[in-house]
Amino acid sequence: MFKLLGKLNKTEKFYVAFSGGKDSVAFTHYLLSKGFDITLLHFHHNLSQEDENSYTFCKQFAKQYNLELIVDILNKQKNKQESPEEYQRIYRYKFLDKFTDGLVLLCHNINDNAETWQFSSLHGQSKLIPYKRNNCIRPFMLNSSETILNYITSNSLSFYEDQTNLNLNIPRNYIRHIMMEHIFKINPGYLNMIKKKVVKKYEREYL
């Protein structure tokens, strides 16, 4: 059972930002099991074969569960001043911001928040992932990666693992796969600490 940050009203229209990864697969399956009416949104980054593979998986998933899948394909040239991550983020949100007739659910978890806190701390300004951005919300941020994997396993769900997420030359991946293990050894309660920060910050602002 997943814990929601805030409440979702089944009478509202919902979109799910769907990558085909374990988080979006698990949360989509959970929402369907609870009777939510959802539409999938997939942003095709169009940069590598991994992106095409992810898109193929998303189409198969949508067909399996009889869900509408709306896709946008990135075809804009990157400015020289933009980092690849910033370039992709800008156009991904331009796509998501179009769906103002409902709420767009983003599938971040508490481990994502812990990694963001650590990454931003290394740059001198500790911060959490925002709960809300325009019409997008992140209601699943209190759930751990372990909980999500257990849900995936218990429900025999398939997901797509983007191999670029294993590239340790990308700082966020290095933090996730190398640094966090050591941080949890130093402070086994690190996730609970981040969870308390999330609840304290966002229940006051939005919930």
Residue pairs with C-beta under 8 A, 6 or more apart in sequence:
2 26
2 27
2 30
2 140
2 143
2 147
2 151
3 142
3 143
4 139
4 140
4 142
5 131
5 138
5 139
5 140
5 141
5 142
5 198
5 199
5 202
5 203
5 207
6 131
6 137
6 139
6 202
6 203
6 206
6 207
8 14
8 31
8 36
8 103
8 139
10 34
10 35
10 36
10 37
12 102
12 103
13 37
13 39
13 101
13 102
13 103
14 31
14 36
14 37
14 38
14 39
14 102
14 103
14 104
14 105
15 38
15 39
15 40
15 41
15 70
15 96
15 99
15 102
15 103
15 104
15 105
16 24
16 27
16 28
16 31
16 38
16 39
16 40
16 41
16 104
16 105
16 107
17 24
17 41
17 43
17 96
17 104
17 105
17 106
17 107
17 136
18 24
18 28
18 40
18 41
18 42
18 58
18 61
18 69
18 107
19 42
19 54
19 58
19 107
19 160
19 162
20 42
20 54
20 55
20 57
20 58
20 61
20 159
20 160
21 54
21 107
21 159
21 160
21 161
21 162
22 148
22 149
22 152
22 159
22 161
23 107
23 108
23 109
23 140
23 148
24 107
24 159
25 61
25 152
25 157
25 158
25 159
26 148
26 151
26 152
26 155
26 157
26 159
27 105
27 107
27 140
27 148
28 38
28 40
28 61
28 65
28 67
29 65
29 151
29 155
29 157
30 151
31 38
31 105
32 38
32 65
38 67
38 105
39 67
39 68
39 69
39 70
39 102
40 58
40 61
40 62
40 67
40 68
40 69
40 70
41 69
41 70
41 71
41 72
41 95
41 96
41 99
41 104
42 54
42 55
42 58
42 69
42 70
42 71
42 72
43 71
43 72
43 74
43 91
43 92
43 95
43 96
44 51
44 52
44 54
44 55
44 71
44 72
44 73
44 74
45 51
45 74
45 88
45 92
46 73
46 74
46 75
47 74
47 84
47 88
48 164
50 162
50 163
50 164
53 160
54 160
54 162
55 71
57 158
57 159
57 160
58 69
58 71
58 160
59 69
61 67
62 68
62 69
72 91
72 95
74 88
74 91
74 92
76 91
78 84
78 87
79 87
82 90
93 133
93 134
93 136
96 104
96 135
96 136
97 134
97 135
97 136
99 135
100 135
102 135
103 135
103 136
103 137
104 135
104 136
104 137
105 136
105 137
105 138
105 139
105 140
106 136
106 137
106 138
107 138
107 140
108 129
108 138
108 140
108 141
109 140
109 141
109 143
109 144
109 145
109 148
110 141
110 142
110 143
110 144
110 191
110 194
110 195
110 198
111 144
111 145
111 176
111 180
111 191
112 129
112 141
113 128
113 129
113 141
113 194
113 198
114 180
114 190
114 191
114 194
115 172
115 175
115 176
115 180
116 127
116 128
116 129
117 126
117 127
117 128
117 194
117 197
118 175
118 179
118 180
118 183
119 171
119 172
119 175
120 126
120 127
128 194
128 197
128 198
128 201
129 138
129 141
130 138
131 137
131 138
131 141
131 198
131 201
131 202
131 205
131 206
132 138
132 205
132 206
137 206
141 198
142 195
142 198
142 199
144 191
151 157
152 159
164 170
165 173
166 173
166 177
167 173
168 174
168 177
168 178
183 190
184 190
184 191
187 193
